[in-house]
């Protein structure tokens, strides 16, 4: 039993100072539970409110994509410079060291390859496995306008329901089929549907005309998808315009790991997203770091 003889009366109550109750920094997330917010705060930098995600989940339907043939050699050197990794549980368990402290967004949908209809996906990871892997969010592909549109939406809502029980957010990824028009009208539709049905943030593509309306109409954060490989200055310009248009970050893969200097490119993207660097400033940083290497 504790010795109570020397216990002093508490007196630092600070009665005149109200306890702080700060709003959560991320758009549309203030009413989430503590665990959800904590995980989102590991994905999004609380100081800038933004994220640089490194997407390396392409293999779940494309196989060994160029630049991802050996994840241990091409990706592990990049990990320190990303805010979060987006990947599959297979790569997480076989390649990524458990000592890594970066947040993880786990690809949780799947079921078809590039040889078949991509929209024919299902939820491919159990929520308990996501919890075992200590992931900060689960990513699910949503094919608005696709052949299996309804199925992909239900996949998303099932993940959202399961994630709510375990305190794990859901990232909805808007997929675009070959026959779909990539314009602001389509992406306003796709991102809003995902948010309306409970997605905690949405990944979508950048469009030159009207991207700011996509971000404004979506009540949760938008993260820009990097898409196909572009020249470095073009990719940095796209990221800059997306951030200026209201995006809360970028999720880049091929524009990072297929770059001629991946670490330099990732640092340049970080400068755009977190430090408000212009494309010219970021490209100058890229060239400087590339030449130093």
Secondary structure as the mmCIF struct_conf table of DSSP 4:
data_model
#
loop_
_struct_conf.conf_type_id
_struct_conf.id
_struct_conf.beg_label_comp_id
_struct_conf.beg_label_asym_id
_struct_conf.beg_label_seq_id
_struct_conf.end_label_comp_id
_struct_conf.end_label_asym_id
_struct_conf.end_label_seq_id
TURN_TY1_P TURN_TY1_P1 UNK A 5 UNK A 6
HELX_LH_PP_P HELX_LH_PP_P1 UNK A 7 UNK A 10
TURN_TY1_P TURN_TY1_P2 UNK A 15 UNK A 16
BEND BEND1 UNK A 17 UNK A 17
HELX_LH_PP_P HELX_LH_PP_P2 UNK A 18 UNK A 20
HELX_LH_PP_P HELX_LH_PP_P3 UNK A 22 UNK A 24
BEND BEND2 UNK A 25 UNK A 26
TURN_TY1_P TURN_TY1_P3 UNK A 27 UNK A 28
TURN_TY1_P TURN_TY1_P4 UNK A 30 UNK A 31
BEND BEND3 UNK A 32 UNK A 32
HELX_RH_AL_P HELX_RH_AL_P1 UNK A 34 UNK A 43
BEND BEND4 UNK A 44 UNK A 44
STRN STRN1 UNK A 45 UNK A 45
TURN_TY1_P TURN_TY1_P5 UNK A 46 UNK A 49
STRN STRN2 UNK A 50 UNK A 50
STRN STRN3 UNK A 51 UNK A 55
TURN_TY1_P TURN_TY1_P6 UNK A 58 UNK A 58
HELX_RH_AL_P HELX_RH_AL_P2 UNK A 59 UNK A 62
BEND BEND5 UNK A 64 UNK A 64
TURN_TY1_P TURN_TY1_P7 UNK A 66 UNK A 67
TURN_TY1_P TURN_TY1_P8 UNK A 69 UNK A 70
HELX_RH_AL_P HELX_RH_AL_P3 UNK A 71 UNK A 74
TURN_TY1_P TURN_TY1_P9 UNK A 75 UNK A 75
HELX_RH_3T_P HELX_RH_3T_P1 UNK A 76 UNK A 81
BEND BEND6 UNK A 83 UNK A 83
STRN STRN4 UNK A 84 UNK A 87
HELX_RH_AL_P HELX_RH_AL_P4 UNK A 89 UNK A 94
TURN_TY1_P TURN_TY1_P10 UNK A 95 UNK A 95
BEND BEND7 UNK A 96 UNK A 96
TURN_TY1_P TURN_TY1_P11 UNK A 98 UNK A 99
BEND BEND8 UNK A 102 UNK A 102
STRN STRN5 UNK A 103 UNK A 107
STRN STRN6 UNK A 109 UNK A 110
TURN_TY1_P TURN_TY1_P12 UNK A 114 UNK A 115
BEND BEND9 UNK A 116 UNK A 116
TURN_TY1_P TURN_TY1_P13 UNK A 118 UNK A 119
STRN STRN7 UNK A 122 UNK A 123
BEND BEND10 UNK A 125 UNK A 125
HELX_RH_AL_P HELX_RH_AL_P5 UNK A 127 UNK A 132
TURN_TY1_P TURN_TY1_P14 UNK A 133 UNK A 134
BEND BEND11 UNK A 136 UNK A 136
STRN STRN8 UNK A 137 UNK A 142
TURN_TY1_P TURN_TY1_P15 UNK A 144 UNK A 145
BEND BEND12 UNK A 146 UNK A 146
TURN_TY1_P TURN_TY1_P16 UNK A 147 UNK A 148
HELX_RH_AL_P HELX_RH_AL_P6 UNK A 149 UNK A 166
TURN_TY1_P TURN_TY1_P17 UNK A 167 UNK A 167
STRN STRN9 UNK A 169 UNK A 174
TURN_TY1_P TURN_TY1_P18 UNK A 178 UNK A 179
BEND BEND13 UNK A 180 UNK A 180
BEND BEND14 UNK A 183 UNK A 183
HELX_RH_AL_P HELX_RH_AL_P7 UNK A 184 UNK A 196
TURN_TY1_P TURN_TY1_P19 UNK A 197 UNK A 198
BEND BEND15 UNK A 200 UNK A 200
STRN STRN10 UNK A 201 UNK A 205
TURN_TY1_P TURN_TY1_P20 UNK A 208 UNK A 210
HELX_RH_AL_P HELX_RH_AL_P8 UNK A 211 UNK A 217
BEND BEND16 UNK A 219 UNK A 220
STRN STRN11 UNK A 221 UNK A 225
BEND BEND17 UNK A 228 UNK A 228
HELX_RH_AL_P HELX_RH_AL_P9 UNK A 232 UNK A 244
TURN_TY1_P TURN_TY1_P21 UNK A 245 UNK A 246
STRN STRN12 UNK A 249 UNK A 252
BEND BEND18 UNK A 253 UNK A 253
HELX_RH_AL_P HELX_RH_AL_P10 UNK A 254 UNK A 257
TURN_TY1_P TURN_TY1_P22 UNK A 258 UNK A 258
BEND BEND19 UNK A 259 UNK A 259
TURN_TY1_P TURN_TY1_P23 UNK A 260 UNK A 261
HELX_RH_AL_P HELX_RH_AL_P11 UNK A 262 UNK A 275
HELX_RH_AL_P HELX_RH_AL_P12 UNK A 279 UNK A 292
#
